[in-house]
Amino acid sequence: MAAPDKDLKFPLPNYTRLCFLKNIITNPNIIVGDYTYYDDFEVI
C-alpha cells in the first residue's frame, strides 16, 4: 500500500473530513510534520 501524497490538502479521494495540517497552517512559528492530520467528525 502506498502512502498518501503529503502535498495534497485532502489526500483521500471523496473524503473531505481528513486533511493534512502542513498544507493548511501558514504561520512560520508553528511546526507541523508532513503526515500530521486532522479528522473532523462534524462535516459542515
MMTF fields as JSON, N, C-alpha, C and O atoms, coordinates in Angstrom:
{
  "mmtfVersion": "1.0.0",
  "mmtfProducer": "UNKNOWN",
  "numBonds": 175,
  "numAtoms": 176,
  "numGroups": 44,
  "numChains": 1,
  "numModels": 1,
  "chainsPerModel": [1],
  "groupsPerChain": [44],
  "chainIdList": ["A"],
  "bondAtomList": [4, 2, 8, 6, 12, 10, 16, 14, 20, 18, 24, 22, 28, 26, 32, 30, 36, 34, 40, 38, 44, 42, 48, 46, 52, 50, 56, 54, 60, 58, 64, 62, 68, 66, 72, 70, 76, 74, 80, 78, 84, 82, 88, 86, 92, 90, 96, 94, 100, 98, 104, 102, 108, 106, 112, 110, 116, 114, 120, 118, 124, 122, 128, 126, 132, 130, 136, 134, 140, 138, 144, 142, 148, 146, 152, 150, 156, 154, 160, 158, 164, 162, 168, 166, 172, 170],
  "bondOrderList": [1, 1, 1, 1, 1, 1, 1, 1, 1, 1, 1, 1, 1, 1, 1, 1, 1, 1, 1, 1, 1, 1, 1, 1, 1, 1, 1, 1, 1, 1, 1, 1, 1, 1, 1, 1, 1, 1, 1, 1, 1, 1, 1],
  "groupList": [{"groupName": "MET", "atomNameList": ["N", "CA", "C", "O"], "elementList": ["N", "C", "C", "O"], "formalChargeList": [0, 0, 0, 0], "bondAtomList": [1, 0, 2, 1, 3, 2], "bondOrderList": [1, 1, 2], "singleLetterCode": "M", "chemCompType": "L-PEPTIDE LINKING"}, {"groupName": "ALA", "atomNameList": ["N", "CA", "C", "O"], "elementList": ["N", "C", "C", "O"], "formalChargeList": [0, 0, 0, 0], "bondAtomList": [1, 0, 2, 1, 3, 2], "bondOrderList": [1, 1, 2], "singleLetterCode": "A", "chemCompType": "L-PEPTIDE LINKING"}, {"groupName": "PRO", "atomNameList": ["N", "CA", "C", "O"], "elementList": ["N", "C", "C", "O"], "formalChargeList": [0, 0, 0, 0], "bondAtomList": [1, 0, 2, 1, 3, 2], "bondOrderList": [1, 1, 2], "singleLetterCode": "P", "chemCompType": "L-PEPTIDE LINKING"}, {"groupName": "ASP", "atomNameList": ["N", "CA", "C", "O"], "elementList": ["N", "C", "C", "O"], "formalChargeList": [0, 0, 0, 0], "bondAtomList": [1, 0, 2, 1, 3, 2], "bondOrderList": [1, 1, 2], "singleLetterCode": "D", "chemCompType": "L-PEPTIDE LINKING"}, {"groupName": "LYS", "atomNameList": ["N", "CA", "C", "O"], "elementList": ["N", "C", "C", "O"], "formalChargeList": [0, 0, 0, 0], "bondAtomList": [1, 0, 2, 1, 3, 2], "bondOrderList": [1, 1, 2], "singleLetterCode": "K", "chemCompType": "L-PEPTIDE LINKING"}, {"groupName": "LEU", "atomNameList": ["N", "CA", "C", "O"], "elementList": ["N", "C", "C", "O"], "formalChargeList": [0, 0, 0, 0], "bondAtomList": [1, 0, 2, 1, 3, 2], "bondOrderList": [1, 1, 2], "singleLetterCode": "L", "chemCompType": "L-PEPTIDE LINKING"}, {"groupName": "PHE", "atomNameList": ["N", "CA", "C", "O"], "elementList": ["N", "C", "C", "O"], "formalChargeList": [0, 0, 0, 0], "bondAtomList": [1, 0, 2, 1, 3, 2], "bondOrderList": [1, 1, 2], "singleLetterCode": "F", "chemCompType": "L-PEPTIDE LINKING"}, {"groupName": "ASN", "atomNameList": ["N", "CA", "C", "O"], "elementList": ["N", "C", "C", "O"], "formalChargeList": [0, 0, 0, 0], "bondAtomList": [1, 0, 2, 1, 3, 2], "bondOrderList": [1, 1, 2], "singleLetterCode": "N", "chemCompType": "L-PEPTIDE LINKING"}, {"groupName": "TYR", "atomNameList": ["N", "CA", "C", "O"], "elementList": ["N", "C", "C", "O"], "formalChargeList": [0, 0, 0, 0], "bondAtomList": [1, 0, 2, 1, 3, 2], "bondOrderList": [1, 1, 2], "singleLetterCode": "Y", "chemCompType": "L-PEPTIDE LINKING"}, {"groupName": "THR", "atomNameList": ["N", "CA", "C", "O"], "elementList": ["N", "C", "C", "O"], "formalChargeList": [0, 0, 0, 0], "bondAtomList": [1, 0, 2, 1, 3, 2], "bondOrderList": [1, 1, 2], "singleLetterCode": "T", "chemCompType": "L-PEPTIDE LINKING"}, {"groupName": "ARG", "atomNameList": ["N", "CA", "C", "O"], "elementList": ["N", "C", "C", "O"], "formalChargeList": [0, 0, 0, 0], "bondAtomList": [1, 0, 2, 1, 3, 2], "bondOrderList": [1, 1, 2], "singleLetterCode": "R", "chemCompType": "L-PEPTIDE LINKING"}, {"groupName": "CYS", "atomNameList": ["N", "CA", "C", "O"], "elementList": ["N", "C", "C", "O"], "formalChargeList": [0, 0, 0, 0], "bondAtomList": [1, 0, 2, 1, 3, 2], "bondOrderList": [1, 1, 2], "singleLetterCode": "C", "chemCompType": "L-PEPTIDE LINKING"}, {"groupName": "ILE", "atomNameList": ["N", "CA", "C", "O"], "elementList": ["N", "C", "C", "O"], "formalChargeList": [0, 0, 0, 0], "bondAtomList": [1, 0, 2, 1, 3, 2], "bondOrderList": [1, 1, 2], "singleLetterCode": "I", "chemCompType": "L-PEPTIDE LINKING"}, {"groupName": "VAL", "atomNameList": ["N", "CA", "C", "O"], "elementList": ["N", "C", "C", "O"], "formalChargeList": [0, 0, 0, 0], "bondAtomList": [1, 0, 2, 1, 3, 2], "bondOrderList": [1, 1, 2], "singleLetterCode": "V", "chemCompType": "L-PEPTIDE LINKING"}, {"groupName": "GLY", "atomNameList": ["N", "CA", "C", "O"], "elementList": ["N", "C", "C", "O"], "formalChargeList": [0, 0, 0, 0], "bondAtomList": [1, 0, 2, 1, 3, 2], "bondOrderList": [1, 1, 2], "singleLetterCode": "G", "chemCompType": "PEPTIDE LINKING"}, {"groupName": "GLU", "atomNameList": ["N", "CA", "C", "O"], "elementList": ["N", "C", "C", "O"], "formalChargeList": [0, 0, 0, 0], "bondAtomList": [1, 0, 2, 1, 3, 2], "bondOrderList": [1, 1, 2], "singleLetterCode": "E", "chemCompType": "L-PEPTIDE LINKING"}],
  "groupTypeList": [0, 1, 1, 2, 3, 4, 3, 5, 4, 6, 2, 5, 2, 7, 8, 9, 10, 5, 11, 6, 5, 4, 7, 12, 12, 9, 7, 2, 7, 12, 12, 13, 14, 3, 8, 9, 8, 8, 3, 3, 6, 15, 13, 12],
  "groupIdList": [1, 2, 3, 4, 5, 6, 7, 8, 9, 10, 11, 12, 13, 14, 15, 16, 17, 18, 19, 20, 21, 22, 23, 24, 25, 26, 27, 28, 29, 30, 31, 32, 33, 34, 35, 36, 37, 38, 39, 40, 41, 42, 43, 44],
  "secStructList": [7, 7, 7, 7, 7, 6, 6, 7, 1, 1, 7, 1, 6, 6, 7, 6, 6, 3, 3, 3, 4, 4, 4, 6, 7, 7, 7, 6, 6, 7, 7, 7, 7, 6, 6, 7, 3, 3, 3, 7, 1, 1, 7, 7],
  "xCoordList": [0.837, 0.0, 0.891, 1.805, 0.626, 1.404, 0.883, -0.302, 1.779, 1.395, 0.663, 0.941, -0.265, -0.95, 0.027, 1.062, -0.315, 0.515, 0.481, -0.573, 1.627, 1.699, 1.496, 1.321, 1.512, 1.353, -0.089, -0.367, -0.998, -2.416, -3.089, -2.801, -3.978, -4.72, -5.636, -5.674, -6.372, -7.248, -6.699, -6.999, -5.896, -5.178, -6.033, -5.627, -7.187, -8.032, -9.178, -9.937, -9.316, -10.386, -11.772, -12.031, -12.648, -14.04, -14.167, -15.167, -13.177, -13.201, -12.673, -11.469, -13.568, -13.159, -13.066, -12.809, -13.268, -13.142, -11.687, -11.365, -10.812, -9.419, -8.543, -8.65, -7.669, -6.745, -5.386, -5.286, -4.351, -3.004, -2.804, -3.017, -2.4, -2.285, -1.164, -1.269, -0.097, 1.035, 0.631, 1.254, -0.401, -0.858, -1.856, -2.287, -2.225, -3.205, -2.581, -2.893, -1.708, -1.103, -0.03, 0.877, -0.146, 0.795, 1.694, 2.607, 1.47, 2.289, 3.662, 3.738, 4.751, 6.082, 6.535, 7.519, 5.842, 6.198, 5.591, 5.894, 4.748, 4.114, 4.76, 4.746, 5.324, 5.986, 5.049, 4.565, 4.798, 3.892, 4.601, 5.27, 4.457, 5.056, 4.354, 3.223, 5.029, 4.487, 3.168, 2.277, 3.034, 1.84, 0.944, 0.159, 1.052, 0.158, -1.193, -1.281, -2.237, -3.556, -4.598, -4.392, -5.713, -6.872, -8.074, -8.287, -8.856, -10.07, -11.237, -11.361, -12.094, -13.224, -14.483, -14.914, -15.062, -16.242, -17.503, -18.538, -17.442, -18.587, -18.402, -17.694, -19.015, -18.906, -19.962, -21.141, -19.532, -20.47, -21.161, -21.99],
  "yCoordList": [-1.173, 0.0, 1.249, 1.366, 2.145, 3.378, 4.415, 4.44, 5.256, 6.338, 7.427, 7.623, 8.136, 9.242, 10.369, 10.521, 11.148, 12.271, 13.356, 13.932, 13.634, 14.594, 16.033, 16.908, 16.306, 17.663, 18.023, 19.156, 17.09, 17.362, 17.777, 17.217, 18.749, 19.176, 18.049, 17.741, 17.438, 16.305, 15.093, 14.92, 14.242, 13.169, 11.969, 11.19, 11.809, 10.665, 11.114, 12.007, 10.519, 10.941, 10.723, 9.705, 11.69, 11.634, 11.544, 11.036, 12.027, 12.008, 13.355, 13.517, 14.317, 15.678, 15.942, 17.075, 14.935, 15.109, 15.146, 15.809, 14.457, 14.33, 15.232, 15.22, 16.022, 16.873, 16.877, 16.677, 17.108, 17.244, 18.683, 19.615, 18.868, 20.197, 21.033, 22.259, 20.396, 21.155, 21.97, 22.991, 21.531, 22.236, 23.345, 24.065, 23.492, 24.497, 25.577, 26.757, 25.188, 26.129, 26.946, 26.389, 28.275, 29.151, 29.935, 30.62, 29.858, 30.573, 29.905, 28.72, 30.636, 30.024, 29.635, 28.91, 30.098, 29.751, 28.427, 27.948, 27.837, 26.559, 25.475, 25.551, 24.467, 23.363, 22.168, 21.729, 21.643, 20.502, 19.458, 19.805, 18.199, 17.125, 16.93, 17.38, 16.261, 16.048, 15.282, 15.581, 14.313, 13.46, 13.695, 12.819, 14.858, 15.197, 15.575, 16.425, 14.939, 15.156, 15.519, 15.364, 16.004, 16.314, 15.674, 15.823, 14.963, 14.312, 14.872, 14.609, 15.648, 16.305, 15.465, 15.267, 14.981, 14.145, 14.956, 14.389, 16.284, 17.149, 17.792, 18.791, 17.245, 17.778, 18.854, 18.634, 20.014, 21.127, 20.993, 21.831],
  "zCoordList": [0.0, 0.0, 0.0, 0.816, -0.891, -0.992, 0.0, 0.331, 0.459, 1.38, 0.6, -0.583, 1.239, 0.563, 0.232, 0.881, -0.778, -1.199, -0.127, 0.14, 0.484, 1.598, 1.158, 2.005, -0.145, -0.649, -0.977, -1.371, -0.823, -1.064, 0.236, 1.294, 0.161, 1.354, 1.832, 3.023, 0.909, 1.214, 0.47, -0.711, 1.13, 0.453, 0.05, -0.812, 0.646, 0.314, -0.587, -0.212, -1.756, -2.669, -2.063, -1.423, -2.277, -1.811, -0.291, 0.217, 0.427, 1.891, 2.377, 2.572, 2.571, 2.906, 4.405, 4.811, 5.224, 6.671, 7.113, 8.098, 6.416, 6.814, 5.96, 4.733, 6.602, 5.845, 6.537, 7.748, 5.746, 6.284, 6.739, 5.964, 7.983, 8.57, 7.965, 7.919, 7.502, 6.955, 5.728, 5.435, 5.009, 3.817, 4.141, 3.24, 5.393, 5.8, 6.679, 6.523, 7.596, 8.535, 7.813, 7.194, 7.901, 7.205, 8.152, 7.691, 9.432, 10.406, 10.506, 10.83, 10.236, 10.272, 11.685, 11.834, 12.708, 14.084, 14.531, 15.624, 13.711, 14.034, 13.177, 11.948, 13.834, 13.134, 13.122, 14.166, 11.918, 11.749, 10.889, 9.916, 11.24, 10.454, 9.117, 8.926, 8.2, 6.856, 6.866, 6.072, 7.741, 7.742, 8.96, 9.322, 9.591, 10.7, 10.109, 9.224, 10.605, 10.006, 11.046, 12.25, 10.55, 11.381, 10.726, 9.523, 11.51, 11.014, 11.818, 13.014, 11.151, 11.8, 11.592, 10.456, 12.658, 12.542, 12.301, 11.95, 12.481, 12.199, 10.835, 10.711, 9.842, 8.491, 8.309, 8.584, 7.847, 7.656, 6.317, 5.964]
}
